[in-house]
């Protein structure tokens, strides 16, 4: 079984002004002359961690990590009581990726994303396929109504009734028929005594169910008040808006990806993003290599999933990279991509 590469420190870091008063944290590690890869974290709102650098061979990859708007080290932070998320949408993030790519002087890069990161990776690659050398996707999530209903409106309570009881507790009884909307009201409140318990409950539900067996360290990190506030607010904001794309759009438009080498890795017992979505994507995009890990849940660092992911990144490290096709001009990084 493959394991993570040794710990490394960034070669360079920075804050990129992406407009709208937003500055995103970015870092580069590994080999300055290596194959570029950009890591897209989950949530949305989860932020990056040093362990994410370790999914790639540092001798062969130029590893780019960044914290999406409002989370991690990016500012302003969505944990602030008066947080404004109006300029935080999928298409803002896609444009941010293009700004970052241009800022770093990268022509094409591998795109690696898990959970929400898989949705952002699909949205980016369907908008800018000429900029993507390969895709590595894990725990497929596309924000379809059925996916959100399963995890946030009661479906998964059949497996975790004890944890579900804690999740619904902050929401008034008469608002529990629509939990995402009920939480939306609580999380938008500027009073810490209102939004903080709701954010912690939201984050505890997710962190308690994303691994096959509970991980106390993961739960503690997710439920730290500042992290929880940003994480819950950003997730809820995206879910209430369905990602700002049409229902089923990311799977419908998989045909745009047919020429991009890709690997899809999915845990059989993933409760957060069940295998049904990965299967639907696989059916729409049979050219992508598809692996179900039979003894895993959702998290990237569960042994079987980690093995499949690093096997993929090692294999793709051998593939060529370089300039985009000659007839493809640089995208206008200052423009918001069309959600279609």
C-alpha positions in Angstrom: 0.0 0.0 0.0 1.3 3.4 -0.9 1.7 6.0 1.9 2.1 9.7 1.9 5.5 11.2 0.9 7.6 12.7 3.7 6.7 16.1 5.2 8.0 19.1 3.2 7.9 22.9 3.6 6.8 25.4 1.0 9.3 26.9 -1.4 7.3 30.1 -1.6 4.0 31.5 -0.3 1.9 34.5 -1.0 -1.4 36.3 -0.9 -3.1 36.9 -4.3 -5.5 39.8 -4.7 -8.4 38.3 -6.7 -10.7 41.2 -6.5 -13.9 41.8 -4.5 -11.8 42.6 -1.5 -10.6 39.0 -1.4 -7.0 37.8 -1.0 -6.3 34.1 -1.3 -3.3 32.3 0.3 -1.2 30.2 -2.0 1.9 28.1 -1.7 4.3 26.1 -3.9 6.3 23.2 -2.7 8.3 20.3 -4.3 10.3 20.8 -7.4 10.2 24.3 -9.0 10.8 22.8 -12.4 8.5 19.8 -11.8 5.1 19.0 -13.3 2.5 21.5 -12.0 -0.4 20.2 -10.0 -3.0 22.2 -8.2 -4.7 20.7 -5.1 -8.4 21.7 -4.5 -9.5 21.2 -0.9 -12.9 20.1 0.2 -15.8 21.7 2.0 -16.2 24.2 0.5 -14.5 26.1 3.3 -12.2 23.3 4.5 -8.9 24.9 3.7 -5.6 23.2 3.0 -3.2 21.4 5.3 0.5 20.4 5.2 -0.6 16.8 4.6 -2.0 17.7 1.2 1.5 18.4 -0.1 2.4 14.8 0.7 0.1 13.3 -2.0 2.7 14.1 -4.7 6.3 13.1 -5.3 8.2 16.3 -4.4 11.0 15.4 -6.7 8.7 15.3 -9.8 5.9 17.8 -9.0 5.6 21.5 -8.6 2.8 21.3 -5.9 0.4 24.3 -5.8 -2.0 24.6 -2.8 -4.4 27.5 -2.2 -7.1 28.3 0.3 -10.4 29.1 -1.4 -12.1 32.4 -0.6 -13.1 32.9 3.0 -11.2 30.0 4.6 -7.8 28.8 5.7 -5.3 31.6 5.6 -7.3 33.6 2.9 -8.9 36.9 3.9 -11.4 38.2 4.8 -12.3 35.0 6.8 -15.9 33.7 6.8 -15.7 33.2 10.6 -16.0 36.9 11.1 -19.4 37.9 12.5 -20.1 40.3 9.6 -18.9 37.9 6.9 -20.2 38.7 3.4 -20.3 35.7 1.1 -21.9 37.4 -1.9 -18.6 37.3 -3.8 -17.9 33.7 -3.0 -19.4 31.4 -5.7 -18.1 28.5 -7.8 -17.4 30.8 -10.7 -15.4 33.2 -8.5 -13.3 30.2 -7.5 -12.8 29.1 -11.1 -11.7 32.6 -12.0 -9.4 32.6 -9.0 -7.7 29.4 -10.2 -7.1 31.1 -13.6 -5.6 34.1 -11.9 -3.4 31.9 -9.8 -2.3 29.9 -12.8 -1.3 33.0 -14.7 0.4 34.5 -11.6 2.6 31.5 -11.2 3.4 31.3 -15.0 1.9 27.9 -15.4 0.5 26.9 -18.9 -1.2 23.7 -17.9 -1.5 21.8 -14.7 -2.9 18.6 -13.2 -6.0 19.2 -11.2 -6.5 17.1 -8.0 -9.7 17.4 -6.0 -11.7 15.5 -3.5 -15.3 15.9 -2.2 -16.2 19.5 -2.9 -12.8 19.7 -4.5 -14.0 17.2 -7.1 -16.9 19.5 -7.9 -14.6 22.5 -8.3 -12.2 20.4 -10.4 -15.0 19.3 -12.7 -16.3 22.9 -13.0 -12.9 24.2 -13.8 -12.0 21.5 -16.3 -15.3 21.8 -18.1 -14.6 25.6 -18.4 -10.9 25.4 -19.2 -10.2 21.9 -20.6 -7.2 23.2 -22.5 -5.5 24.1 -19.2 -5.8 20.6 -17.6 -3.2 17.8 -18.2 -5.0 15.3 -16.0 -7.7 15.0 -13.4 -7.5 13.0 -10.1 -10.8 13.0 -8.4 -11.9 11.5 -5.1 -15.3 11.2 -3.2 -17.3 12.6 -6.1 -19.8 15.4 -5.1 -21.8 17.5 -7.5 -24.4 19.2 -5.3 -27.4 17.6 -6.9 -30.5 17.9 -4.8 -30.5 14.1 -4.1 -26.9 14.3 -2.8 -27.8 17.2 -0.4 -31.0 15.6 0.7 -29.2 12.4 1.6 -26.6 13.9 3.9 -28.2 17.1 5.2 -32.0 16.5 5.1 -32.2 13.1 6.8 -31.2 10.2 4.5 -27.9 9.5 6.3 -29.7 9.6 9.7 -30.7 6.0 9.0 -27.0 5.0 9.6 -26.2 7.6 12.3 -29.4 8.3 14.3 -27.4 9.3 17.4 -25.3 11.8 15.5 -28.3 13.1 13.6 -30.0 13.9 16.8 -27.1 16.2 17.7 -27.2 17.7 14.2 -30.8 18.8 14.3 -30.7 20.0 17.9 -29.9 23.7 17.1 -32.7 24.1 14.5 -36.2 24.9 15.8 -38.6 22.0 15.5 -40.8 23.8 13.0 -37.8 24.5 10.7 -36.4 20.9 10.6 -38.3 20.0 7.4 -35.6 21.9 5.5 -32.4 21.6 7.5 -30.1 23.5 5.1 -32.4 26.5 5.1 -32.9 26.3 8.9 -29.1 26.3 9.4 -28.8 29.1 6.8 -30.8 31.4 9.1 -28.7 30.5 12.1 -25.3 30.8 10.4 -26.2 34.1 8.9 -26.8 35.6 12.3 -24.0 37.9 13.5 -24.4 37.0 17.2 -21.8 34.4 18.3 -24.3 32.9 20.7 -26.5 32.0 17.7 -24.1 31.1 14.9 -21.3 29.5 16.9 -23.3 26.5 18.4 -24.9 26.0 15.0 -21.6 26.0 13.2 -20.1 23.5 15.6 -23.0 21.2 15.3 -22.9 21.3 11.5 -19.2 20.6 11.5 -19.4 17.9 14.1 -22.0 16.0 11.9 -19.7 16.0 8.9 -16.4 15.3 10.7 -18.0 12.4 12.6 -19.2 10.7 9.5 -16.5 11.2 6.8 -14.3 8.3 7.9 -15.2 4.6 8.2 -14.2 4.8 11.9 -14.5 8.1 13.9 -11.2 10.1 14.2 -11.1 12.2 17.3 -8.4 14.5 16.0 -10.5 15.2 12.8 -13.6 16.0 14.8 -11.6 18.3 17.2 -10.1 20.2 14.2 -13.5 20.7 12.5 -15.3 21.8 15.7 -12.8 24.5 16.7 -15.0 27.6 16.7 -13.2 29.7 14.1 -12.8 26.8 11.7 -16.4 25.6 12.2 -17.9 29.0 11.6 -16.1 29.5 8.2 -16.6 25.9 7.2 -20.3 25.7 8.0 -21.2 29.2 6.6 -19.4 28.6 3.3 -20.8 25.1 2.8 -24.3 26.1 3.7 -24.0 29.1 1.3 -23.0 26.9 -1.6 -25.6 24.2 -0.9 -28.5 26.7 -0.7 -27.5 27.9 -4.2 -26.9 24.5 -5.7 -23.3 25.4 -6.7 -24.6 28.2 -9.1 -25.0 25.6 -11.9 -28.0 23.7 -13.3 -29.1 20.6 -11.6 -26.9 17.7 -12.8 -24.7 20.0 -14.9 -21.3 18.6 -13.9 -22.3 15.1 -14.9 -24.2 16.3 -18.0 -21.2 18.1 -19.3 -18.7 15.3 -18.7 -18.4 15.0 -22.4 -16.2 18.1 -22.3 -13.6 16.0 -20.4 -13.2 13.1 -22.8 -9.7 14.0 -23.9 -8.4 14.5 -20.4 -6.7 11.5 -18.8 -8.5 11.0 -15.4 -8.7 8.8 -12.4 -11.8 8.6 -10.1 -11.4 7.1 -6.7 -14.5 6.4 -4.5 -14.9 4.7 -1.1 -17.6 2.0 -1.0 -18.8 3.1 2.4 -18.7 6.9 1.8 -21.7 8.2 3.7 -20.9 11.9 3.0 -20.8 11.6 -0.8 -22.2 8.1 -1.6 -21.0 6.1 -4.5 -24.1 6.8 -6.5 -22.7 10.1 -7.7 -19.3 8.6 -8.7 -21.2 5.9 -10.5 -23.3 8.3 -12.4 -20.1 10.3 -13.4 -18.5 7.0 -14.4 -21.4 6.1 -16.7 -21.3 9.6 -18.3 -17.5 9.5 -18.6 -16.4 5.9 -19.2 -13.0 7.1 -20.5 -11.9 8.0 -16.9 -10.4 5.2 -14.9 -12.8 4.3 -12.1 -11.9 2.6 -8.8 -14.1 1.7 -5.8 -12.2 1.1 -2.6 -14.2 -1.6 -0.8 -12.9 -0.9 2.8 -13.1 2.9 2.9 -15.4 5.8 3.6 -14.9 9.4 2.5 -11.6 10.7 3.8 -8.5 11.0 1.5 -6.2 9.5 4.1 -8.0 6.2 4.6 -5.4 3.5 3.5 -7.1 2.2 0.4 -8.1 5.6 -0.9 -4.6 7.0 -0.2 -3.0 4.1 -2.0 -5.2 4.7 -5.1 -4.6 8.4 -5.1 -0.8 8.3 -4.8 -0.6 5.4 -7.4 -2.5 7.8 -9.8 -0.3 10.8 -9.1 2.9 8.8 -9.4 1.7 7.4 -12.8 0.7 10.8 -14.1 4.1 12.3 -13.0 5.6 10.4 -15.9 3.3 12.0 -18.5 4.4 15.1 -20.5 3.3 18.6 -19.7 3.9 22.0 -21.3 2.3 24.7 -23.3 -1.4 24.7 -24.1 -2.4 24.0 -27.7 -1.3 26.9 -30.0 -4.9 27.8 -30.9 -5.9 28.3 -27.3 -5.3 31.8 -26.0 -5.0 32.6 -22.3 -8.4 32.9 -20.6 -9.4 36.3 -19.4 -8.7 35.7 -15.7 -10.5 38.9 -14.8 -13.8 37.7 -16.2 -16.3 35.5 -14.4 -16.7 32.2 -16.3 -20.1 31.4 -17.7 -21.8 28.7 -15.5 -23.0 27.0 -18.7 
